[in-house]
Structures are given as C-alpha cells and as structure tokens.
Amino acid sequence: MSDLIRKDICEGVAFNSIVDTRFKKSRISATLVAPLNKKTAAANALLSYVLTRSCRKYPDFTALSRKLDELYGAALYPSVRRQGDLQLISFSAAGLDDRYSLNGESVSSELADLLCSIIFDPALTDGKFNTEDLEQERRQLIDAIDADFNDKRIYAINRCIECMCRNEPFSIGRFGSREDVSKLTQDDVYYAWQQLLENSRTELAMLGSADPQNAYDRFKTYFENKPRRMTASTVIIDKPEEVKHITETEEISQSKLVMGFRTACPDTKEKYVTSSLMSAILGGTPTSKLFVNVREKQSLCYYCASSVDNAKGIMLIDSGVETKNIEKTEDAVLEQIRLLKNGCITDEELSAAKLALKNAYISSLDSLAALQSFYINGILCNLPMAPLEAASIVENITKEQVTELAKQIQPDTVFSLIGN
C-alpha cells in the first residue's frame, strides 16, 4: 500500500489517493464539509440521501440502479457525520477495480463521473427535487432520528452533549432535529444544495489499485474553477466555568449516567494517538480502570465506557446504573481519573490498551470504507497519517505522556437519565 498522495484542484477542493492492491474493489468519495448550523443541518442531511436516488442522466431510482448494475454491481453510499463543529456530507461509490473489468473499461472513471453527476446535475423539475424521493427519504431520516431517541444509551449521550455544548455548534445532531426535518420544504432542500456547491470545503478520495489519475481527471473537470471559501472552525473550550448536573426522568428499567469532560485538542500526531490511548486505558478494554474497578470490583454499574472526540477535545464516560448507585458511580469515575492524572497506570493496563488501539488501527486496513474514514478524519484535523503510522506511534507512547495529557481533563457536565 502506498502513502497518501494529495493534490489541490482549486481553493477548498483537494484530491486524495491511496493505491492499495490488496482489494478487488475501488472506492471513490466526495466529502462536502460545512459548518454545523441549526438552520442548515437538517436540510443538508436530507439532501445527501435525496441526491443519491437519481440524477438528470438517470432520472429515477430504477434507471440509476440499472446503471450501477451495468458497472459490475457498483453501489452508492451517502453518509452524514459530525466531526467537531463541522457537518460532513459524503457520497461514496464502490465498484470493481479497473484491472478486473471484462473489456478493459475504466470503472473508476465512470464511477467518478456518476458521483459528479449526482452532486452537480440532479434530476430537477422547475428547480425542485422529485417529491416522492424527498418524502421517502424524509420518512427514513425521521426513522433514523427516532431510533437514536429510542435507544436510551444513545439518547443519554446525545443529551449530555447538547447540555454540555449548548452554545456551541457541536450540540447540533448530525441530522439536525426531528422537527426541523419535518418542516423542510422543496425550496429549503434546493437552497441547501446550492449553498453546499458554492461554499463547502470538499475532500475527494480514491482508494484501491486503479490508477487514481482517471478519477482525478474526471473530478477536475467538474470542480476546477469552482473555489470554496469555507472559514468555519471548531470551538475548543479547555476549561469549563462550572460543572453542570442535569437530571431527566423516563420510564426505563436501567438508569443512564453520562459524564462529559473537556480535554486537550491534540495538535500533533503523537498527542492525537496518546489521547486515544488515554481513553482506552481509562475505559476501553476489559482491563481498563473503569471496567475493573467501577464495574467489576465495586459492582456499581452494568457497563462503563470511555470515548474521546479528538476533533472537539471532549471525553465522554457513559454507564448503565441502578438509580441508587448514580452518585457512587460518579465519585468512583472521578477517582479513577484522579489516579490516571497521578500516573497510577499499571503495566497490564498500558499494554492491554496499546494492543487494543493498535488492533483498531490495523483493522482499518481491512476495509476501504474504514480507510476512507480514517484518512478523511486525519486530514480534517490537519494531522493526516496512515493506520500503520498510528499503530507505530502507539508502541512508543510512555506512561508519562499519558499522565501529562490526563492532567488536562476537566469535568464539565454530568447527565443522569433516571428510571421511574
């Protein structure tokens, strides 16, 4: 596998390629990056799914599906993610690698053309998207939002983020709100499309063994001379003014406790990887501090896990508890963080966390979709690196580096969802 090769097409548009001969498929993607904004989040999310149903050249879902079948069963994948205070709207196409085509045709070129047609030349009638497509995708998007609401672990995590970052774009969900999706009009979606084309930073990517030049040439035809000047950045708060405690009550059998912390936003590759390792030591493995001490030894919770968002500088610890144990669990979690800050890390905790994190990085090599996500995340953090490079960094991290980073952990918000 070769290293990342990056070329600028114009201001705000870059083409990234990774040649990897292990796969029989190639994956091509266009990620449009926009500021997270309550006024546009829902429209951007709905737009991403509507666009992948058709384009002017293939004006309905049936015609588009037939074209994908002709391209050896290729597939389109829209996705919407949140990274820091940014909303990532991605369009990906996966298809047979060029070297396996029967007649020597370039599948990657056709898929790049198809992606550009979907983004730049949708099937419009009098400036409006197909009503049936829009309504169907609206229903599915609302179902996805409802699914997150009904999963009380996800709901509690999202509510903690909303309360913790209530005056920051990060508080906005990747899909926007259910209410906003329900209210969207044809004009709203059309306006969102125009704004994304004009203003969104765009990261293009080609992964696989095909010659990336074919995809680059196609993308350049559509994107050159269309500079984007998105100036949004992520707000980083190093230390909160006070610790907020929020409690909600619902008819659930297992209460949820989510604790939000502000932590350092890594500015080097070593700190980026160290931050992830710190989270793994705290609550990412069966030998982690939270699992062994809070769950197993003290029997205070059913689960207790740590996660870190390096783009935002936020760490979350979430657990399922009995209501009577909420305060005890909170105290026990804070005690484990105190120990971490004081350098109380056993060799077993460190080695197990390193092994888990290295395996996570290396396993991303097994999937083109995972590779795409890994590289784009690094690029948007201005810290692009290969999975094997990240795994190598893990191996050399010391307890002292973890401890130094842990000292910057500051409690911000404690959210409790209590069962009746």
C-alpha positions in Angstrom: 0.0 0.0 0.0 1.3 3.4 -0.9 1.2 6.6 1.2 -1.4 9.3 0.8 -1.0 11.5 -2.2 -2.8 14.8 -2.1 -3.4 17.2 -4.9 -5.2 20.6 -4.8 -7.7 21.0 -7.6 -8.6 24.6 -6.6 -9.1 26.5 -3.4 -11.1 24.4 -1.0 -11.1 21.3 -3.1 -8.4 18.6 -2.8 -8.0 15.1 -4.3 -6.6 12.3 -2.1 -5.4 9.0 -3.3 -4.2 5.7 -1.8 -3.1 2.9 -4.0 -3.7 -0.5 -2.4 -3.5 -3.6 -4.5 -5.0 -5.9 -1.8 -8.6 -5.1 -2.8 -10.6 -6.2 -5.8 -12.7 -3.1 -5.5 -12.1 0.6 -5.6 -13.8 3.2 -3.5 -14.3 6.8 -4.7 -15.8 9.5 -2.5 -16.6 13.2 -2.3 -16.9 14.6 1.2 -18.5 18.1 1.4 -17.7 19.8 4.7 -20.0 22.5 6.0 -20.3 24.3 9.4 -22.8 22.7 11.8 -25.7 25.1 11.9 -29.2 24.5 13.2 -30.7 26.3 10.1 -28.9 24.0 7.6 -28.1 20.7 9.4 -31.4 19.0 8.6 -31.6 20.2 5.0 -28.0 19.1 4.3 -28.7 15.7 5.8 -31.9 15.1 3.8 -30.3 16.4 0.6 -27.5 13.8 0.8 -30.0 11.0 0.7 -32.2 12.6 -2.0 -29.2 13.2 -4.3 -28.2 9.5 -4.4 -31.6 8.4 -5.7 -31.2 9.9 -9.2 -29.6 12.5 -11.5 -30.5 14.1 -14.7 -28.8 11.4 -16.8 -30.5 8.7 -14.8 -33.7 10.4 -13.7 -35.2 7.9 -11.3 -34.1 5.2 -8.8 -34.7 2.4 -11.3 -32.5 4.0 -14.1 -29.7 4.7 -11.6 -29.8 1.2 -10.2 -29.7 -0.2 -13.7 -26.5 1.8 -14.4 -24.9 0.6 -11.2 -25.7 -3.0 -12.2 -24.0 -2.4 -15.6 -20.9 -1.3 -13.7 -20.5 -4.8 -12.3 -22.8 -4.3 -9.4 -21.4 -1.0 -8.1 -23.0 0.7 -5.1 -23.6 4.3 -3.9 -23.4 5.2 -0.2 -24.5 8.6 1.2 -23.5 9.4 4.8 -23.7 12.3 7.2 -21.3 12.7 10.1 -20.3 15.2 12.7 -16.6 16.0 13.3 -16.0 18.7 15.7 -18.2 21.7 14.8 -18.4 20.5 11.2 -21.0 18.5 9.3 -19.6 16.0 6.8 -21.8 15.1 3.9 -20.2 12.2 2.0 -21.1 10.5 -1.3 -19.2 7.3 -2.0 -19.2 4.8 -4.8 -17.7 1.3 -4.6 -17.1 -0.9 -7.6 -15.0 -3.5 -9.3 -11.4 -2.5 -9.7 -10.4 -1.5 -13.2 -8.0 -4.4 -13.6 -10.9 -6.9 -13.4 -13.2 -5.3 -16.0 -14.0 -7.6 -18.9 -13.4 -5.2 -21.7 -10.7 -3.0 -20.3 -13.1 -0.2 -19.4 -12.3 2.1 -16.5 -14.9 1.5 -13.9 -13.3 4.1 -11.6 -13.7 6.8 -14.3 -17.4 6.0 -14.7 -18.0 6.0 -11.0 -16.3 9.4 -10.6 -18.4 10.7 -13.5 -21.5 9.3 -11.8 -20.7 10.9 -8.4 -20.2 14.2 -10.1 -23.5 13.9 -11.9 -25.3 13.2 -8.7 -23.7 16.2 -6.9 -23.7 18.7 -9.7 -26.6 17.6 -12.0 -29.5 16.2 -10.1 -32.9 15.4 -11.6 -34.8 18.7 -11.1 -38.1 19.8 -12.4 -38.6 23.6 -12.3 -35.9 23.8 -9.7 -37.4 21.2 -7.4 -36.4 17.7 -6.4 -38.7 14.8 -7.1 -41.5 15.0 -4.4 -41.8 11.2 -4.0 -38.0 10.8 -3.5 -37.9 13.7 -1.0 -40.8 12.4 1.1 -39.5 8.8 1.2 -36.1 10.0 2.3 -37.7 12.4 4.8 -39.5 9.4 6.4 -36.3 7.3 6.6 -34.4 10.2 8.1 -37.0 10.7 10.8 -36.9 7.0 11.5 -33.2 7.2 12.0 -33.6 10.1 14.4 -36.3 8.2 16.2 -34.1 5.2 16.5 -31.5 7.2 18.3 -34.1 8.6 20.6 -35.5 5.2 21.5 -32.0 3.8 22.2 -31.7 5.3 25.7 -27.9 4.8 25.8 -27.5 6.9 22.6 -30.2 9.3 23.8 -28.4 10.0 27.1 -25.1 10.5 25.3 -26.7 12.9 22.9 -28.4 14.8 25.7 -25.2 15.2 27.6 -23.5 16.6 24.5 -26.5 19.0 24.0 -26.3 20.3 27.6 -22.5 20.4 27.7 -22.2 22.3 24.4 -25.5 24.2 24.4 -23.9 27.4 23.0 -21.7 25.6 20.5 -22.4 24.1 17.1 -21.3 20.7 18.5 -24.7 20.5 20.3 -26.5 20.1 17.0 -27.1 16.5 15.9 -25.6 15.3 12.6 -29.1 15.0 11.1 -30.5 18.2 12.7 -33.7 17.8 14.8 -36.8 15.7 14.0 -38.8 18.9 14.0 -36.5 20.6 11.5 -36.6 17.6 9.2 -40.4 17.5 9.3 -40.7 21.2 8.3 -38.3 21.2 5.4 -39.7 22.4 2.1 -38.6 21.8 -1.5 -37.1 25.2 -1.6 -35.1 24.5 1.6 -33.5 21.4 0.1 -32.8 23.2 -3.2 -31.2 26.1 -1.3 -29.1 23.7 0.8 -27.8 22.1 -2.5 -26.8 25.5 -3.9 -25.0 26.5 -0.7 -23.1 23.2 -0.5 -21.9 23.6 -4.1 -20.8 27.1 -3.6 -19.3 27.1 -0.1 -18.4 23.7 1.2 -14.8 22.6 1.5 -14.5 19.4 -0.5 -12.3 16.4 0.1 -12.2 13.9 -2.8 -10.7 10.5 -2.3 -9.8 7.4 -4.4 -8.8 4.2 -2.8 -7.9 0.9 -4.5 -5.4 -0.4 -7.1 -6.8 1.5 -10.1 -4.8 4.4 -11.5 -6.1 7.4 -9.5 -5.3 9.7 -12.4 -8.5 8.6 -14.1 -10.7 9.7 -11.2 -8.6 12.8 -10.7 -9.2 13.9 -14.3 -12.9 13.4 -14.0 -13.2 15.3 -10.8 -11.0 18.1 -12.1 -13.4 18.6 -15.0 -16.3 19.3 -12.6 -14.5 21.0 -9.7 -11.8 23.2 -11.2 -12.6 26.9 -11.3 -15.2 26.4 -8.5 -13.2 27.5 -5.4 -14.8 27.2 -2.0 -14.0 29.6 0.9 -15.5 27.9 4.0 -14.0 29.6 7.0 -15.7 27.6 9.8 -13.6 26.0 12.5 -14.2 24.1 15.7 -14.6 25.9 19.0 -12.3 24.5 21.7 -13.0 25.1 25.4 -10.1 24.0 27.6 -11.8 24.6 30.9 -15.5 24.9 31.7 -16.7 27.7 34.1 -18.6 25.2 36.3 -19.7 21.6 36.4 -23.3 21.2 35.4 -25.6 18.5 36.7 -28.7 17.7 34.7 -31.3 15.0 35.5 -34.2 13.7 33.4 -36.7 11.0 34.3 -38.2 8.4 31.9 -39.9 5.0 32.2 -36.8 2.9 31.8 -35.5 -0.1 33.7 -31.9 0.9 33.7 -30.8 4.4 34.5 -28.0 6.1 32.5 -25.1 8.2 33.7 -23.1 10.2 31.2 -20.2 12.4 32.3 -18.7 14.9 29.9 -15.2 16.3 30.2 -13.1 18.9 28.4 -9.7 17.7 27.4 -6.8 18.8 25.2 -7.4 19.1 21.5 -4.3 17.4 20.0 -2.0 19.5 17.8 0.5 16.7 16.9 0.1 13.1 15.7 1.7 11.9 19.0 -0.8 13.8 21.1 -3.7 12.6 18.9 -2.8 9.0 19.4 -1.9 9.5 23.0 -5.4 10.9 23.6 -7.0 7.8 22.2 -4.7 5.6 24.3 -5.6 7.5 27.4 -9.3 6.9 26.8 -8.6 3.2 26.2 -6.6 2.9 29.5 -9.5 4.6 31.3 -12.4 2.7 29.8 -11.7 1.0 26.5 -10.7 -2.6 27.4 -11.7 -5.4 29.8 -8.6 -4.5 31.8 -9.3 -0.7 31.9 -9.6 1.2 35.1 -13.4 1.8 34.8 -14.2 -1.8 33.8 -12.0 -3.4 36.5 -12.6 -1.0 39.4 -16.0 0.5 38.9 -17.9 -2.3 37.2 -16.1 -5.5 38.5 -14.7 -4.7 41.9 -17.4 -2.2 43.1 -20.3 -3.6 41.1 -21.6 -0.1 40.6 -22.8 -0.3 37.0 -23.7 -2.7 34.2 -21.2 -1.1 31.8 -18.9 1.8 31.9 -17.0 3.0 28.8 -14.9 6.0 27.8 -14.7 7.7 24.4 -12.8 10.7 23.2 -13.5 13.1 20.3 -10.1 14.5 19.4 -11.5 17.0 16.9 -13.5 18.7 19.6 -11.4 18.0 22.7 -14.2 16.2 24.6 -14.2 12.9 26.5 -17.4 11.1 27.5 -17.8 8.4 30.1 -21.2 6.6 29.9 -22.6 3.9 32.1 -25.8 2.0 32.8 -26.6 2.0 36.6 -29.2 1.5 39.2 -30.6 4.8 40.3 -29.4 4.3 43.9 -25.8 4.0 42.6 -25.6 7.1 40.4 -23.7 9.3 42.9 -21.4 6.4 44.0 -20.6 5.7 40.3 -19.9 9.4 39.6 -17.5 9.5 42.6 -15.8 6.2 41.5 -15.3 7.5 38.0 -13.7 10.7 39.2 -11.4 8.7 41.5 -10.1 6.7 38.5 -9.5 9.9 36.6 -7.6 11.2 39.6 -5.5 8.1 39.7 -4.8 8.5 36.0 -3.7 12.1 36.5 -1.3 11.0 39.2 0.3 8.4 37.0 -1.2 5.3 38.6 -1.1 3.2 35.4 -0.2 -0.5 35.7 1.9 -2.3 33.1 -1.1 -4.5 32.4 -3.4 -1.5 31.8 -0.9 0.1 29.4 -0.1 -3.0 27.4 -3.7 -4.1 27.0 -4.8 -0.6 25.9 -1.9 -0.4 23.5 -2.8 -3.8 22.0 -6.5 -2.8 21.6 -5.7 0.5 20.0 -3.1 -1.0 17.6 -5.5 -3.6 16.6 -8.2 -1.0 15.9 -5.8 1.0 13.7 -4.6 -2.1 11.8 -8.1 -3.5 11.3 -9.0 -0.3 9.4 -6.7 -1.7 6.7 -9.2 -4.4 6.0 -12.0 -2.2 4.7 -11.9 0.6 2.0 -14.7 2.3 3.8 -12.8 2.3 7.1 -9.7 3.5 5.3 -11.6 6.4 3.7 -13.0 7.5 7.1 -9.6 7.2 8.8 -7.8 9.3 6.3 -10.5 12.0 6.0 -10.7 12.3 9.8 -7.0 12.9 9.9 -7.0 15.4 7.1 -9.7 17.4 8.7 -7.8 17.5 11.9 -4.7 18.7 9.9 -3.0 15.5 11.1 -3.1 13.1 8.2 -1.4 9.7 8.9 -1.6 6.1 7.8 -3.0 3.4 10.1 0.3 1.7 10.4 2.0 5.0 11.3 -0.6 5.5 14.0 0.0 1.9 15.3 3.7 2.6 15.3 3.2 5.7 17.4 1.1 3.7 19.9 4.0 1.4 20.6 6.3 4.2 21.7 4.0 6.1 24.0 5.0 6.2 27.6 3.0 6.3 30.8 4.4 9.8 31.4 2.9 11.0 28.1 -0.5 9.6 29.0 -0.3 11.1 32.5 0.7 14.6 31.2 -2.3 14.6 28.8 -4.7 13.3 31.5 -3.8 16.3 33.7 -5.8 18.4 31.2 -9.1 16.5 31.8 -11.6 18.9 33.3 -15.2 17.8 34.3 -17.9 19.8 32.5 -21.3 18.1 32.6 -23.0 15.2 34.4 -26.2 14.0 32.8 -28.4 11.4 34.5 -31.4 9.7 32.9 -33.3 8.1 35.8 -35.9 5.4 35.5 -39.2 5.8 37.3 
